[in-house]
Every structure is written in structure tokens, then in C-alpha cells.
Amino acid sequence: SRKAGRELFSRSAKALLFTGGNATGFDAPAGLRLELIPENDPFAGSGALTVRVLFEGKPLAGVLLTAMHHDDGGQHLRARTGQDGRAAFTLRRKGAWLFKTTHMVAAPPASGADWESIWASLTFETDRGTIPR
């Protein structure tokens, strides 16, 4: 870790927009290299949200997933994915949320880099206020 190294970097960003009616399609993979997929409707107002992490279309186990509310400053929710690539969160506030993770892999030999960091994010906004318990 003290040795100089070269890194490749990429980001897979996804934003969910609610247009009214019943939310659909939020749980469909978009085919991003590293992807965060909510498995239940993030707009429903329920506090429970399960997020699946896929790397190259397969579940990614053991990755740290962080959730941040727009108004919470440094208070973050964190969970590691299980063998199935899923992590569960309880969202106590409505509003704007950002979920993020990073996955490191060895860089392709011909790239001239030592490692590759792939970053993924998922953002969405629910109605403002507190989610009932």
C-alpha cells in the first residue's frame, strides 16, 4: 500500500425519477458494469429498502454499501452485501438519498495500471418528511 501505483477509474451512476402513478422498472438492471438496484419501491414510503449490487451482471458479496440522506451531513447508513449481493436498509426519512459503493479489481495487463476502481451510485428522492414506523 505504500508503493506507488497506477489506477484506472470508472463510475456507473443511476438516478431514479418518479413520474406519478405506480412506480415500475426501478428494479430492472440497466447493464452497468457495477450497478445498484433497489429491489422494492424506493418511492413507496416504506422505511425498508433492499439494494442488490451486481458486478458484471453477477451478485457482488462483501462490498460496503453506504446510504446518505441529503440533509444528514456526516450521518451515513452502512451495510455489507451478503452472498446474494443484497444489503438491507431502514430509511427513517423521506427526501433525497444517495447510495454508493466502490469495487477494486486488478487492472487488465495491457492497461499499464495496477488496479481498477469502479464506483457506482444510485440516487432517488421521496416526498419530504419522516417515514412512519
C-alpha positions in Angstrom: 0.0 0.0 0.0 3.0 2.3 0.3 4.2 1.6 -3.2 3.3 4.0 -6.0 0.7 2.5 -8.4 -1.5 3.4 -11.3 -5.2 3.2 -11.2 -8.0 3.1 -13.8 -11.3 4.7 -12.7 -14.8 4.5 -13.9 -18.2 5.4 -12.5 -21.6 3.9 -13.0 -24.3 6.4 -12.0 -28.0 5.8 -11.9 -30.9 8.2 -10.9 -34.5 7.1 -10.4 -37.2 9.6 -11.2 -40.8 9.2 -10.1 -43.3 10.5 -12.7 -46.5 9.6 -10.8 -48.8 6.6 -10.7 -47.3 3.2 -9.8 -43.5 3.0 -9.9 -42.3 0.4 -12.3 -38.9 -0.6 -13.8 -36.9 0.6 -10.8 -35.7 -3.0 -10.1 -34.6 -3.7 -13.7 -30.8 -3.9 -14.3 -29.6 -1.3 -16.7 -26.5 -3.3 -17.7 -23.9 -1.1 -15.9 -20.6 -2.7 -15.1 -21.2 -2.1 -11.3 -24.8 -1.5 -10.5 -27.1 -0.7 -7.6 -30.6 -2.0 -7.9 -33.4 -1.3 -5.4 -35.5 -4.5 -5.0 -38.5 -2.8 -3.5 -40.1 0.5 -4.5 -38.0 3.3 -3.0 -40.9 5.8 -3.6 -43.5 3.7 -1.7 -42.9 5.5 1.6 -41.9 2.3 3.5 -38.8 2.5 5.5 -37.4 -0.9 4.4 -35.3 -0.9 1.3 -33.2 -3.8 0.0 -30.5 -2.9 -2.6 -28.8 -5.5 -4.8 -25.2 -4.9 -6.0 -24.2 -6.5 -9.3 -20.7 -6.6 -10.8 -20.7 -7.5 -14.5 -24.2 -8.9 -14.1 -23.5 -11.1 -11.1 -24.2 -10.6 -7.3 -21.2 -9.0 -5.5 -20.7 -10.3 -2.0 -19.0 -8.5 0.9 -19.0 -5.0 -0.6 -19.7 -2.0 1.7 -22.7 0.0 0.6 -23.3 3.5 2.0 -26.5 5.4 2.1 -26.6 9.2 2.7 -29.6 11.5 3.2 -29.2 14.9 1.6 -30.0 16.7 4.9 -28.0 14.4 7.3 -24.4 15.7 6.8 -22.0 13.1 8.1 -24.5 10.6 9.3 -24.5 7.6 6.9 -26.1 4.2 6.9 -23.7 1.4 6.0 -24.2 -2.3 5.3 -22.2 -5.1 3.6 -23.8 -7.2 1.0 -24.4 -10.9 1.7 -23.5 -13.8 -0.6 -26.5 -12.9 -2.7 -25.3 -9.3 -3.3 -28.1 -7.8 -1.2 -28.0 -5.3 1.7 -31.0 -4.1 3.7 -31.6 -0.6 5.0 -34.2 1.1 7.1 -34.8 4.7 5.8 -36.2 6.8 8.6 -36.5 10.0 6.5 -38.1 10.8 3.2 -36.2 13.1 0.8 -33.1 12.8 -1.4 -30.9 9.7 -0.9 -27.6 8.7 -2.4 -26.4 5.1 -2.2 -22.8 4.4 -3.3 -20.1 1.7 -3.4 -16.7 1.1 -4.8 -15.2 -2.2 -6.1 -11.5 -2.7 -6.8 -10.1 -5.3 -9.2 -6.8 -6.0 -10.8 -6.3 -3.9 -14.0 -6.1 -5.6 -17.3 -2.4 -6.4 -18.1 -2.3 -4.3 -21.2 -3.7 -1.2 -19.5 -0.4 -0.1 -17.8 -2.3 0.3 -14.5 -2.1 -1.8 -11.3 -5.7 -1.7 -10.3 -9.1 -0.5 -11.4 -11.6 1.2 -9.2 -15.2 1.0 -10.3 -17.6 3.3 -8.5 -21.4 3.0 -8.5 -24.2 5.3 -7.2 -27.9 5.3 -7.1 -30.0 8.5 -6.3 -33.7 9.0 -5.8 -36.0 11.3 -3.9 -39.1 10.5 -1.9 -41.6 13.0 -0.5 -40.2 15.2 2.2 -40.8 14.3 5.9 -40.4 11.4 8.3 -41.3 7.8 7.3 -43.9 6.4 9.7 -42.6 3.4 11.8 
